[in-house]
Amino acid sequence: MKKFILILIISCCLFAEAQEKEQSSYFQLDYFYGNIIEHAPQLKPIIQSHPSGFIFSWNKKNIENTQFNQTYNFPDVGFSASYQDFKTETLGEVYGVYTHYNFYLTNRTSKNQVKLTTAMGLAYSTSPFDKVSNSKNWALGSHINAALYVRLNYARAYILDRIGLNAGLGLIHYSNGSFNTPNLGINTLNVFVGANYDLDDELQIPERKVAKDTLKYPIKFNSAFRFGFNESKINNSGLKPFYTVSLFGTKKLNYVSTISFGTDLFFPTYMKDYIEYENSIYNTDSSADWKRVGIFIGHELNLNKFSLLTEIGAHVYYPYEYESVIYERFGFRKKFGEHLFADLTLKINMFRAEGVEFGIGYKF
C-alpha cells in the first residue's frame, strides 16, 4: 500500500506540471472490489478471498475539432496507476502503471456520461511463483507482468463545484506472456466506485458532426513477420525464440473499422524440447511435427496512425496437442505511410498467454 501512495504522489506532481500547459484535464480515484475468474483448475486452491484495490488516473480532455475526435466522440487520453490486494499470501499484491483511452458512449453535452476505458501497461507482483517459497502461484511466474484493464464507467462531473462521482464494472488482467512459467495469468472481475476532480471550469465540447464515409475501399494483401521469446509449460525450461509468418487480406469498411482474414504459420521452437520432455516422462517415441498452421479473422479499430487489433483463429494443422486449438491475438499496430506497419501483440490460448509478439509487416 505504501508503494501505491508513493506512485500516487509522484503522479500528482508530474500531472500538475503537465497541467500548466494544458488546462483541460481531471483526476479520478476509484476503489474496486471483485472476484477472481477461475479459468483453470490450478487456481482454485489459491482463490481464498475477494481482491480489492484502487485505480488513480489523470485524464486529458480532447476537444480539438478533428475527424478522429468527431468520429470517436472526443475521447480522453491519460495515465493511470493501480494497487490490488489479492488477500492471500500466495498471490500477494500487484502495482501497475498504464496508458489509457476513455471512449464516451453518450452525448457529450449530457451531464450523465457512460465511458468505456481501455488500458495497457506493466505491473509488479510482490509474490510470484517460487518453487521453494511460493510453489502454488500458478498464475504469475515473474515479478514483472503485462497488465490490461477494461472498464464500463458511469460518471457525473461538477456535482459539488469541480468534484464529481463515478461507478462501474471492470476487468483487470495480469500475465507475463510466458516469459516465465508457470503463467496461467489472472483475471479479476470487479465493481468500483469513486470520485473525479476537474482541474478547470466546465468546457464547451464542439458539436459532433460525423460525415458518412461513402468511399469504397479495395481488399489489400498483407504479409507480416512476428517473433518473440517464451517458455513452455515445463518450469525453468528456459526462454526459446518463436517465429510467426502471417499472410492476410484486409478490407477497410470505413474510417473506423477494417476487417481481416488470413493464415498464420507458427514456428514455436520451445515445442521441440517439450515433445522430447514428454517422450522421456511418458516413455513414448513421438516424432510429431512441432510447427503449426492457423487461420484467423480479425478486426482493426483505426485510431489515426495507430490501430487496435483483435483476432480469433483456429489451428488447422496441430500435430502435437498443446494448450487450445482456438487462439486469440490482441494488440496495437503503428502505420508508417501507406505500406509499412509494426505490431505489438499478445497471443493467447483461451485465457493463457502464449507470448508477446513483435512484428513488422507490409501492405501491398
Residue pairs with C-beta under 8 A, 6 or more apart in sequence:
1 83
1 85
1 93
3 83
3 95
4 54
4 81
4 82
4 83
4 95
7 56
7 81
7 83
7 95
7 97
8 56
8 81
11 56
11 58
11 79
11 81
12 27
15 25
15 27
15 58
15 79
18 25
18 58
19 25
19 199
22 60
23 199
23 200
24 60
24 61
24 63
24 200
24 203
25 58
25 59
25 60
25 61
25 78
25 198
25 199
25 200
26 58
26 59
26 61
26 157
26 196
26 197
26 198
26 199
27 56
27 57
27 58
27 59
27 196
27 197
27 199
28 55
28 56
28 57
28 59
28 155
28 166
28 194
28 195
28 196
28 197
29 54
29 55
29 56
29 57
29 194
29 195
29 196
30 54
30 55
30 56
30 166
30 192
30 193
30 194
31 52
31 53
31 54
31 192
31 193
31 194
32 52
32 53
32 54
32 55
32 170
32 190
32 191
32 192
33 50
33 51
33 52
33 190
33 191
33 192
34 50
34 51
34 52
34 170
34 172
34 188
34 189
34 190
34 191
35 50
35 51
35 188
35 189
35 190
36 43
36 47
36 51
36 86
36 186
36 187
36 188
37 187
37 188
37 189
38 44
38 47
39 184
39 187
39 350
39 351
39 352
40 138
40 184
40 351
40 352
42 138
42 182
42 184
43 138
43 139
43 184
43 186
45 136
46 88
46 90
46 91
46 136
46 137
46 138
46 139
47 88
48 87
48 88
49 86
49 87
49 88
50 87
51 84
51 85
51 86
51 87
51 91
51 188
51 190
52 84
52 85
52 87
53 82
53 83
53 84
53 85
54 82
54 83
55 80
55 81
55 82
55 149
55 192
55 194
56 80
56 81
56 82
57 78
57 79
57 80
57 81
57 100
58 78
58 79
58 80
59 76
59 77
59 78
59 102
60 76
60 77
60 78
61 74
61 76
61 203
62 69
62 74
62 75
62 76
62 77
63 69
63 74
63 203
63 204
63 205
63 206
65 206
67 255
68 303
68 304
69 75
69 206
70 206
70 208
70 209
70 210
71 210
71 255
71 256
72 103
72 256
72 303
73 103
73 104
73 105
73 108
73 208
74 104
74 108
74 205
74 206
74 208
75 101
75 102
75 103
75 104
76 101
76 102
76 115
77 99
77 100
77 101
77 102
78 99
78 100
78 102
79 97
79 98
79 99
79 100
80 97
80 98
80 99
80 100
80 119
80 121
81 95
81 96
81 97
81 98
82 94
82 95
82 96
82 97
82 98
82 123
82 147
82 149
82 172
83 93
83 94
83 95
83 96
84 93
84 94
84 95
84 96
84 172
84 188
85 93
86 92
86 93
86 94
89 127
90 127
90 134
90 136
90 137
91 125
91 127
91 137
91 139
91 140
91 186
92 125
92 126
92 127
93 125
93 126
93 127
94 123
94 124
94 125
94 126
94 140
94 145
94 147
94 174
95 123
95 124
96 121
96 122
96 123
96 124
96 147
96 174
97 121
97 122
97 123
98 119
98 120
98 121
98 147
98 149
99 119
99 120
99 121
100 117
100 118
100 119
100 120
100 149
101 117
101 118
101 119
102 115
102 116
102 117
102 153
103 115
103 116
103 117
103 118
104 113
104 114
104 115
105 114
105 115
105 116
106 112
106 113
106 114
107 208
108 205
108 208
109 205
111 156
111 157
111 158
112 154
112 155
112 156
113 154
113 155
113 156
113 157
114 152
114 153
114 154
114 155
115 151
115 152
115 153
115 155
116 150
116 151
116 152
116 153
117 149
117 150
117 151
117 152
117 153
118 149
118 150
118 308
119 147
119 148
119 149
119 150
120 146
120 147
120 148
120 332
121 146
121 147
121 148
122 144
122 145
122 146
122 147
123 144
123 145
123 146
123 147
123 174
124 143
124 144
124 145
125 140
125 142
125 143
125 144
125 145
125 174
126 143
127 134
127 137
127 140
128 134
128 137
128 140
128 141
128 142
128 143
128 180
129 135
129 137
129 138
129 140
129 141
129 142
129 180
129 182
130 137
131 235
131 236
137 182
138 182
138 184
139 174
139 182
139 183
139 184
139 185
139 186
140 174
140 175
140 176
140 183
140 185
140 186
141 176
141 179
141 180
141 181
141 182
141 183
142 176
142 179
142 180
142 183
144 176
145 174
145 175
145 176
146 174
146 175
146 176
146 177
146 346
146 353
146 356
147 172
147 173
147 174
148 172
148 173
149 170
149 171
149 172
149 173
150 170
150 171
151 168
151 169
151 170
151 171
151 192
152 168
152 169
152 170
153 166
153 167
153 168
154 166
154 167
154 168
155 164
155 165
155 166
155 196
156 164
156 165
156 166
157 164
157 196
157 198
157 202
158 164
158 198
158 202
159 165
162 197
162 198
162 199
162 201
163 195
163 196
163 197
164 195
164 196
164 197
164 198
165 193
165 194
165 195
165 196
166 192
166 193
166 194
166 195
166 196
167 191
167 192
167 193
167 194
168 191
168 192
169 189
169 190
169 191
169 192
170 189
170 190
170 191
170 192
171 187
171 188
171 189
171 190
172 187
172 188
172 190
173 185
173 186
173 187
173 188
174 185
174 186
175 183
175 185
175 186
175 346
175 353
176 183
176 353
177 183
177 228
177 230
177 346
177 353
177 354
177 355
177 356
178 230
178 231
178 353
178 354
178 355
179 229
179 230
179 231
179 239
179 356
180 231
181 231
181 232
181 233
181 234
181 235
181 236
181 237
182 233
182 235
183 231
183 352
183 353
184 351
184 352
185 351
185 352
185 353
187 351
213 254
213 255
217 251
217 252
217 253
219 249
219 250
219 251
220 249
220 250
220 251
220 252
220 363
220 364
221 247
221 248
221 249
221 363
221 364
222 246
222 247
222 248
222 249
222 250
222 260
222 262
222 361
222 362
222 363
222 364
223 245
223 246
223 247
223 248
223 361
223 362
223 364
224 244
224 245
224 246
224 248
224 341
224 343
224 359
224 360
224 361
224 362
225 243
225 244
225 245
225 246
225 359
225 360
225 361
226 243
226 244
226 245
226 246
226 343
226 345
226 357
226 358
226 359
227 241
227 242
227 243
227 244
227 357
227 358
227 359
228 241
228 242
228 355
228 356
228 357
228 358
229 239
229 240
229 241
229 242
229 355
230 239
230 240
230 242
230 268
230 270
230 354
230 355
230 356
231 237
231 238
231 239
231 240
231 270
232 240
232 270
232 271
232 273
232 274
232 277
233 274
233 322
234 273
234 274
234 277
237 270
237 273
237 274
237 277
240 268
240 269
240 270
240 273
241 269
242 266
242 267
242 268
242 269
242 270
242 355
243 266
243 267
243 269
244 264
244 265
244 266
244 267
244 347
244 357
244 359
245 264
245 265
245 267
246 262
246 263
246 264
246 265
246 359
246 361
247 262
247 263
247 265
248 260
248 261
248 262
248 263
248 296
248 298
249 260
249 261
249 262
250 258
250 259
250 260
250 300
250 363
251 258
251 259
251 260
252 258
252 302
253 259
255 302
256 301
256 302
257 299
257 300
257 301
257 302
258 299
258 300
258 302
258 307
259 297
259 298
259 299
259 300
260 296
260 297
260 298
260 299
260 300
260 311
261 295
261 296
261 297
261 298
262 295
262 296
263 293
263 294
263 295
263 296
264 293
264 294
264 295
264 296
264 313
265 291
265 292
265 293
266 291
266 292
266 293
266 294
266 315
267 291
268 290
268 291
268 292
268 354
269 290
271 290
271 291
271 320
271 322
272 290
274 290
274 322
275 286
275 288
275 290
275 320
278 284
278 286
279 285
279 286
286 320
288 319
288 320
289 319
289 320
290 319
290 320
291 317
291 319
292 315
292 317
292 318
292 319
293 315
293 316
293 317
294 313
294 314
294 315
294 316
294 317
294 327
295 313
295 314
295 316
296 311
296 312
296 313
296 314
296 327
296 329
297 311
297 312
297 313
298 309
298 310
298 311
298 312
298 329
299 309
299 310
299 311
300 307
300 308
300 309
300 310
300 333
301 307
301 308
301 310
305 334
305 335
306 332
306 333
306 334
306 335
307 332
307 333
307 335
308 331
308 332
308 333
309 329
309 330
309 331
309 332
309 333
309 343
309 345
310 328
310 329
310 330
311 328
311 329
311 330
312 326
312 327
312 328
312 329
313 326
313 327
313 328
313 329
314 325
314 326
314 327
315 325
315 327
318 325
323 349
323 350
323 352
323 354
324 349
324 350
324 352
326 349
326 350
327 347
327 348
327 349
327 350
327 354
328 347
328 348
328 349
328 350
329 345
329 346
329 347
329 348
329 357
330 345
330 346
330 348
331 343
331 344
331 345
331 346
331 357
332 343
332 344
332 345
333 341
333 342
333 343
334 341
334 342
334 343
335 341
336 342
338 363
339 362
339 363
339 364
340 360
340 361
340 362
340 363
341 360
341 361
341 362
341 363
342 359
342 360
342 361
343 357
343 358
343 359
343 360
343 361
344 356
344 357
344 358
344 359
345 356
345 357
345 359
346 353
346 355
346 356
346 357
347 353
347 354
347 355
347 357
348 354
